Amino acid sequence: MGFNFDIDNTSSDKESIKKYFRELRTRLIIWLLAGFVVPYCALYAYFHLQYDYTLKKTSKLNLTVLAESQRNTVDLFLQERVVNLFNLFHCCEFRIFPSQEDMDAHLQNLRHVNSAFVDVGFLSSDGIHIGYAGPFPYLQDQDYSGENWFKTLMGQERNYYISNISTGFRDKLHFTIAIRMMIDNQFFIMRSTMGTDTFNPFMKSAEHGREVECSLINKEGLYQFVSPHRGTLLEMSDYVPEKTTGTGVDLVKKNGGATLVAYTWLTETPWALIVRQPLSIVHSGMEKARTIIISSFIIIIIIFVGLICFFTTWITAKIQAIVEKKNELLFQLQHSSKLASIGKLTAEVAHEINNPLSIITSTSGVIRDMLDPEIDMDFSGPKSIIAELETIDKAAFRAKNSTMYLLEIGHKHAPQLTLCNVNDILEEIMIGLKERQFQLDNIKVCRNYAPDIPEIMVDHDLITQVLLNLMNNAGDSIPGPGTITLATKHDDEYVHISITDTGAGMDSKQLKEIFNPFYTTKEKGKGTGLGLSLSVDILNAMNGKIDAQSIKGTGSSFTVSLPIIRKGEENEGKQH
Amino acid sequence: MKENNINLLFVDDEEEFLNSMSRRLSKRGFNVITVNRGEKAVTLAKSTPFDIAMIDMKMPGIGGEETLKAIKEENKYLEAVILSGNRFVGDGFAPKDSAAFLYLQKPCELDKILEALNKAYQKTLLNRKA
């Protein structure tokens, strides 16, 4: 089948409608989803990032604030201890050469203020331990002049010094607070050691909950205070801040996970207070919020995708049903149009058969009258009977012409391209029926055929259908006497067949509509308005075309153009 | 059979039918005048007082109904039979909008035509009396 206009072939039509709507639905869903989901995702991503950024910043700030408050506590604690030591110079027990009782009293005073004081010692400016009270009595008379802390204290402007943690002259880790005092132009030094558990209470207070962990390191990065599970004292810290002053916050990633670290340098001694908090804890609130947001986001997306899919499917199904119903209706109308044209044809053919039949019966009646002696019909022997029989034969063959034509028009078969001469097709239609029909309607037919018209590859019956339809239209448009001109001509590409009538004509508005299905200028019941639209389909399938020109009140001219396809090019033409 | 001849105007564009039918009818008591066009029939009706007419429905020029209407304007008592080649209604009385008395479907048996023509003639006579 080279053509696709066959109106009976509705199953393939239904398939193509289904396919079209499947594709339409897919496209609609994709575009609606893209139109909704993409902006929604972008908006969501933007807010999420903003939220993330703000929260991270806030949590860093929180940790920094915590570190600074801890540092202030530590600084304050150290300042208080320094002041405690200075106070010893001013108490009543103070003597430049203290007795053991004096020193014991000093220690007692100190421990009364704070139990972190382990011992107390009193040194002369040359670094000799001239008084001591505490658990290490062998430190009495010890020479500290070579010790770092002593050298620093004597060399610096500040009159107190807080040492790093060390074992010193004993085998227990401690740190030393030493102060110097000018008495009679001579320096005297009061020193006391503090145990390593000094910071425990207030460091731990910050740690409870939220897995915050505090530690102290010195300039070299060695722990001065640390939680036992992180490390041991004087061990190298796993984190050493780059800066040696001020405050900062860092994100440290280790195999165990990421940790947020805030540090701040003490004012009293070059130690840094370090606060660690695992990132998972820092962000636990955020993670929770994020989980809620993401799940709500996914739920919304699912709801929208579901709604879009559902409504698109629903709407396209609705439209598809309407289109299918419309197509069914169109098919029925095309069918009724066919029936209508068959009806018109039948009436014409009936007339053209009944007239010869009436001639036959009346002429045979004449013969019967001739042979009836009762009737005095002129009778001059067999000759007169033969003359009547010839009239009968003539009429019979005239009737046969009409039935042949009817058979040809009604014959339905797969479209078949054959070499045809359009002049011959026009003549077949005219001789078969139309000429007499036009004559009855007082329509004169003028022929203006090009004698050298090339033969073209067309479906004979379909072209006949198209041309017959045009001739019917031309005939119908002429109310009284008129003329129909049939003309053929050709150029290099096309054969043109024009059918021109002197009928009612159409205005430009009507002319624009005539190829639309169901448009008709004929009165109700006379035309279905499908003839020209079907003709357009037929001609399109053969790569032909149809043009109309008309002047209201003067007449119309329809020109059918068919491509000249010679043998050999036939296959090319069929592919369309 | 040669009682008082009925004047019959027979109009049909089929010359052969006109010829054979008029020959048969003239042997059956009709005075048949044949014409092959409605216009000619109208002209003829002006000068000839026909009793009845038998007219073909479809003809070049003016058709059967129109011809009959024009004739009836000249001869108001005249009744007519219209012959048709493609009416589906069949034989019998003409529809109300028709000027004819009876309709006959072509082809038609002679007896039916005679019966119809006689009925038409009786109607004409009635018309004249009334």
Interface residues (C-beta under 8 A of the other chain):
Chain A: A347 E348 A350 H351 E352 N354 N355 L357 S358 I359 I360 T361 S362 T363 G365 V366 D369 I375 D376 M377 D378 E388 T391 K394 A395 Q439 L440 D441 N442
Chain B: D13 E14 E16 F17 S20 M21 R23 R24 K27 K58 M59 P60 G61 L83 G85 N86 Q105 K106 P107 C108 E109 L110
